């Protein structure tokens, strides 16, 4: 390993759950560059064609939206239960609708 490789900042994938990574991005926005950042962020292969600040912004938006509206495990399980209950109600309503259509038809005597 050369001295330059040893002294350079480590390569890291941006993790929005890491508070330090979010702070580094805030410093980037404040100072307009990565000069004070102790790590170098990489753009993963699944983000080809996207520059680093845009990729970080997208990940932060996803992180905060899921944090704001994603809810906890308890609320997710409750939402699943409600969804299943609603599906059962829709099925029952569909059966009732079919029976009502049959009753509307004229009877042959």
Secondary structure, DSSP 8 states (H G I E B T S, - for coil): --HHHHHS-EEEE--TT-HHHHHHHHHHHHHSSSTT-SEEEE--GGGTT--HHHHHHHHHHHHHHHHHHS--HHHHHHHHHHHHHHHHHHHHHHHHHHHHHHHHS----
